[in-house]
Amino acid sequence: MKRLLPTLLLSLSATLAFAEAPYSRTIFSDDFSGNGFGPRWGHYKSGSVIKDGVLVGITPEGSDHSAVDSVKFDPERDLEVAVKFRFVSDKAKSFNVWFDDKDYKESHAGHICNVSVSPANVTVGDAKTGNFRNDIYEKKKAVPPTITDEDKKMLATKNKSFPVKVSLQDWHTLVAQTKGDEITVSIDGKVVGSFKSEGMAHDHKTLVSLTTNQVDVNYDDFSIKGAAK
């Protein structure tokens, strides 16, 4: 029994470590300590820069789309995205963490799901079967919009908002975890809320992006982790 005890303790320790760290595979990380963006970063209509060890999110003045700074990777289902963020001033409206699949053609831009953070709210959305589903997106963009009351009723089930109070100028840490059809969000170690919707279970997520809505959002210590295998 004495000989078995160390083995049992080691096995128990490994089991507990697995249970406590389900997102154990680092897919990508960046602390922005280098000179500019690394080669894995992609950009869309972005004026963002690396300055003084942080990513400064900037949507160019007059742009018709918020700045997108993204990272691609091999297909994953369950992911954890963590990032430190700071709303520098009240010009900072919000930012989004997007989970996309650029191989998926049934939603606009391959959007699957997202987490949007403002100083007052966190909103979790199922884009795949909601606002960015191709037919819904086209109805909303039509002139005039052709979205129906039935569509609006359906869309109300595809997003959920949670009130928060995020202080300006201070650094905070966001963690968003997808697990099956659910996303759970925490800020500064405290769970804000979780939301389930079928589109989130998409098993071929290939891109995560930070979308800065206007300006004055800073980011640091960004990481993407995959679920333990």
C-alpha positions in Angstrom: 0.0 0.0 0.0 2.9 2.4 0.8 4.3 1.8 -2.6 1.0 2.5 -4.2 0.4 5.7 -2.3 2.8 8.0 -4.3 1.3 6.7 -7.5 -2.3 7.3 -6.4 -1.4 10.8 -5.2 0.3 11.6 -8.5 -2.8 10.3 -10.4 -5.1 12.3 -8.2 -3.0 15.4 -8.7 -3.1 15.0 -12.5 -6.8 14.5 -12.4 -7.4 17.6 -10.4 -5.1 19.7 -12.6 -7.0 18.5 -15.7 -10.4 19.4 -14.0 -9.1 22.8 -13.0 -7.5 23.7 -16.4 -9.9 22.4 -19.1 -8.4 25.0 -21.6 -4.8 23.8 -21.4 -3.5 24.1 -24.9 -2.1 27.6 -25.8 -3.0 28.3 -29.5 -1.8 31.8 -29.5 -0.6 34.5 -27.1 0.8 38.0 -27.3 1.8 40.4 -24.6 2.6 43.1 -27.3 6.1 43.6 -26.0 7.6 43.4 -29.5 8.0 46.1 -32.2 4.6 45.9 -33.9 2.3 43.1 -34.8 3.6 39.6 -35.3 3.1 37.7 -38.5 0.1 35.8 -37.3 -2.0 38.9 -36.9 -4.5 39.9 -39.6 -6.3 43.2 -40.0 -9.5 44.5 -41.6 -10.1 48.2 -41.9 -7.9 48.7 -38.8 -5.7 51.6 -37.8 -4.6 49.7 -34.6 -1.0 50.0 -33.5 1.3 48.5 -30.9 2.6 51.3 -28.6 4.3 51.1 -25.2 3.6 47.4 -24.8 -0.1 47.5 -25.5 -2.4 47.1 -28.6 -4.1 50.4 -29.2 -7.4 49.7 -31.0 -8.2 52.4 -33.6 -11.0 52.5 -36.1 -9.8 55.0 -38.8 -11.8 58.2 -38.9 -14.6 57.9 -41.6 -14.3 54.1 -41.8 -17.5 52.2 -42.6 -16.4 49.3 -40.4 -15.0 48.9 -36.9 -11.3 48.0 -36.7 -10.7 44.2 -36.8 -7.5 42.7 -35.5 -7.5 38.9 -35.8 -5.7 35.6 -35.5 -6.3 32.4 -37.5 -5.7 28.9 -36.3 -6.7 25.3 -37.1 -10.3 24.3 -36.5 -11.5 24.2 -32.8 -14.8 23.9 -31.1 -14.2 24.9 -27.5 -12.0 27.9 -26.8 -11.0 30.3 -24.1 -10.0 33.8 -25.0 -8.5 36.0 -22.3 -7.4 39.7 -22.7 -6.7 42.6 -20.5 -8.5 45.7 -21.6 -8.8 49.4 -20.7 -11.4 52.0 -21.8 -9.1 55.0 -21.9 -11.9 57.6 -22.1 -15.6 57.9 -22.7 -14.9 58.0 -26.4 -14.5 54.2 -26.1 -17.9 52.8 -26.9 -17.2 49.0 -26.8 -15.2 46.2 -28.2 -16.1 42.7 -29.4 -14.4 39.3 -29.2 -15.5 37.4 -32.3 -15.3 33.7 -32.9 -15.5 33.0 -36.6 -15.2 30.2 -39.2 -13.9 31.6 -42.4 -14.8 28.3 -44.2 -18.5 28.7 -43.2 -20.6 30.3 -45.9 -24.0 30.4 -44.3 -23.4 33.5 -42.2 -22.0 36.9 -43.1 -18.1 36.8 -42.9 -18.3 33.4 -41.2 -19.4 34.9 -37.9 -20.3 32.3 -35.4 -20.7 34.0 -32.0 -19.3 37.0 -30.0 -18.9 38.7 -26.7 -19.4 42.5 -26.7 -18.1 44.6 -23.8 -19.0 48.2 -23.0 -18.6 50.1 -19.7 -22.2 49.3 -18.8 -23.0 45.9 -20.4 -21.7 42.6 -21.6 -23.7 41.0 -24.5 -23.3 37.5 -25.7 -24.6 36.7 -29.2 -25.2 33.7 -31.4 -24.4 35.2 -34.8 -24.5 31.9 -36.8 -28.2 31.4 -36.3 -29.1 35.0 -35.4 -28.1 38.5 -36.7 -25.5 37.3 -39.2 -27.3 34.4 -40.7 -27.2 35.2 -44.4 -30.9 35.7 -45.0 -31.4 37.7 -41.8 -28.3 39.9 -42.6 -29.6 40.6 -46.1 -33.1 41.6 -44.7 -31.5 44.0 -42.2 -29.3 45.6 -44.9 -32.1 45.9 -47.5 -33.3 49.4 -48.3 -35.8 49.6 -46.7 -35.2 46.8 -44.3 -37.4 43.7 -44.8 -37.0 42.2 -41.4 -40.3 40.9 -40.1 -41.8 40.8 -36.6 -41.4 37.1 -36.6 -37.7 37.6 -37.4 -37.3 40.1 -34.6 -39.0 37.7 -32.2 -36.5 35.0 -33.2 -33.5 37.3 -32.9 -34.5 38.3 -29.4 -33.6 34.7 -28.4 -30.2 34.8 -29.9 -28.6 37.4 -27.6 -28.4 38.0 -23.9 -27.1 41.1 -22.1 -25.7 41.4 -18.6 -25.3 44.7 -16.7 -21.7 45.5 -15.5 -19.8 48.5 -14.3 -16.4 48.8 -15.9 -14.4 51.7 -14.7 -12.6 53.9 -17.2 -8.8 54.2 -17.4 -8.3 51.0 -15.2 -7.1 47.7 -16.5 -9.6 44.8 -16.4 -9.3 41.2 -17.5 -12.0 39.5 -19.7 -12.2 35.7 -20.1 -14.7 34.2 -22.6 -15.1 30.5 -22.7 -17.1 28.5 -25.3 -18.2 25.0 -24.3 -20.6 23.2 -26.6 -23.6 25.5 -27.1 -22.7 27.9 -24.2 -20.5 30.9 -23.6 -19.4 31.9 -20.1 -17.9 35.4 -19.5 -16.0 36.7 -16.5 -14.4 40.0 -15.8 -11.7 40.4 -13.2 -12.3 36.8 -12.0 -16.0 37.2 -11.4 -18.5 35.4 -13.6 -20.7 38.0 -15.4 -23.0 35.4 -17.0 -23.5 32.6 -19.5 -25.7 32.1 -22.5 -26.7 29.0 -24.5 -27.7 29.0 -28.1 -27.3 26.3 -30.8 -24.9 28.2 -33.1 -22.2 28.4 -30.4 -21.7 24.7 -30.7 -20.2 25.1 -34.1 -17.2 22.8 -34.1 -15.0 24.5 -36.8 -14.0 27.9 -35.3 -10.9 29.1 -37.1 -10.5 32.8 -36.2 -10.7 35.0 -33.1 -10.7 38.8 -33.5 -10.7 41.9 -31.4 -13.1 44.5 -32.9 -12.7 48.0 -31.6 -15.8 50.1 -31.9 -14.3 53.5 -32.5 -11.2 54.4 -30.4 -9.7 54.5 -26.9 -9.6 50.8 -26.2 -6.3 49.3 -25.2 -5.5 45.6 -25.0 -2.7 43.5 -23.4 -1.9 39.9 -22.5 -4.1 38.4 -25.2 -4.4 34.6 -25.4 -6.4 31.9 -27.2 -6.5 28.4 -25.6 -8.0 25.2 -26.8 -9.9 22.7 -24.7 -7.8 19.9 -23.2 -7.7 16.7 -25.3 
